[in-house]
Amino acid sequence: MSRISIALLVVVVIAIALIAWCRQEPDRAIRISAQSGNPEQTRLWEDVSQRGVPDAVNRLPIAPAPTDRQSPQPPSQPVAPVSTSLAPGVITAASVVSTSRSGEWQYSGDATVAGVAGEQVEVILSDGARITFLARVAGNPLSVAVKENVSVYYSSKPDLFGGEHILAVETGGGTIVITAAKDGDAPISLNVPVRSLTLAAAQMIPGAKGAVPLLVQVGPAKDVIPPGTEREVGGLWISVLGSFAEPGAAGLDGSPYAVSLQAWRVGK
């Protein structure tokens, strides 16, 4: 037998073997078509199953059934807690956290408590403005409830060195908390009204400089209170945190005159 005849015989035998092997596993292409992701893929795989497929194609891995994929969610991040209390050890204090207005403005009148969280209180003024503040009186959070009507005096007159910042609140039960800080180029005087009383204070300047006392009046009651001292005047406790006078020189916050005080009364 010639070499050409032998080669043709080998080719025919290989071809017959391939056809027989493909017919033994036509279901593989059919199984793949059943898992196809769309009609077009299904049609192509069925066509392949009818024609027979070469070994390389038939041994392709079957893709897993499609699953619903969701966008990966970022890991949860801890949210920094917002402070709802004053510093430990403080017996009485008030501090403004935020207001819905900026710049210079003043308010005196009724307000409604909109929220309470620890020592943090938010009030809505009758003109729609909001003030959020922290308050502690005699070691306890200011006792108010949501929707309670309170009396508020607020004054903000900022300037380069500080200006005037006053907050006074009187609850329905008669508890009062006041914080006031003011500086300027002239001797300081304050007038802080709430529902049941008005606190008036003025620096006693003649012949004095440096730390100077305050003349304080609540109703008809009066007293002279040195800085760093607290006294009761007209049923209102007053703590003069600072009172400074230095004409022609830089004082607290760069002004020659400055006053800072807290006042409170525990109600019913």
C-alpha positions, 0 to 999 in steps of 0.5 A: 500500500502506498504512503498516500493511501495510508495517509488517506486511511488515517484521515478517514478513521480520525474523522469517523472517530470525531463524529462518533464522539460528538454524537455521544455527548450532544446533551452537553451543548443542550445543557449549556443552552438551558443556562444561557443568559438570553434567547440569542445565546440559547439559539446558538448553543442549540445550533451547535448541538445539532452540528456537533462541536469540537472538543475545545468548545465542548469542554468550556466550563458551564457558567453558573446560573445568573444571580441578582447583583447588588452594588457593594455597600460601603462599610458603615462608618461611625457617626461622630456624636454631637455634644448634648451637654456642658463640661463636667464639673460646671454647676450652672452655665448656658451656651449657644450652639447655633441660631438660624440667623447670622450677624447682628440681631435681637429678640425678646419675647415668647418661644416654643421648645422644639426639641430637648436632648440631654442639656441641649434645647432647641426653641422656635421664636415667635418670628420663626427663628431658631436657637439651639443652646446648652443649659444647666442650672444648679447641676441639672439640665434645664427642665423643659418639655417639647411644646412648652412655652418659654420666655427668651431674650437673645442679643447678638452684636458681633464685632472684630473683638467679640461684641455682645452675646446674651441669652436669657431663658425663663421656663414656665416653672420660673427657672431662669438661666442667663449668660452674657458677655460684652466688650467695647470701647466704653464702660459696659452696661447690660439690660437683660429682660425675661418674663418675671424680671430684668437684670441690669448691670453696669461697671463701676469705673470712676477711680478704678481700672483693671478688675472692676466690680459690677453694680447689679440690680434685679427689681428694687434689689441692688448689690456691688459684685466684684469679679470672680464672686457670686451673690443673690440679688432679688432672688437671682443668683449672679456670678460675675466671671469677669469685669475689666476696664483699662482705658486706652489699653487692650483688655479682654478680646482686645477691647479696653472694657469687658464683662462676662456673667452668668445668672440663674434661679431655680423655679418651682 
